[in-house]
């Protein structure tokens, strides 16, 4: 690996959902890029696991890679399934919950 990406192979075809594994009773994350402008992180949520309500200093684009997650943004729940995306705006409270096992790519733009 070289450049600004980390924890992921370069110059090869890959499936993002294969780059992070489920672990019983946990939310697993794998950071691919993190700097002052952007953050790219893969997540694997077991069913019923969650990240509690918080806010981010950047706009957060989520793409669900596998399964189904519930994203609560400013108190409003959204069910997002594999192949779908949602934006969680900067400085707005949000939470993420595993309706079932699911994986997502989180892109935050600061």
Secondary structure, DSSP 4 states (H G I P E B T S, - for coil): --SS--SS--SS---GGGGS---TT-EEEEEEEESSSEEEEEEEE-TT-EEEEE--SSEEEEEEEEEEEEEEETTEEEEEETT-EEEE-TTS-EEEEEEEEEEEEEEEE-
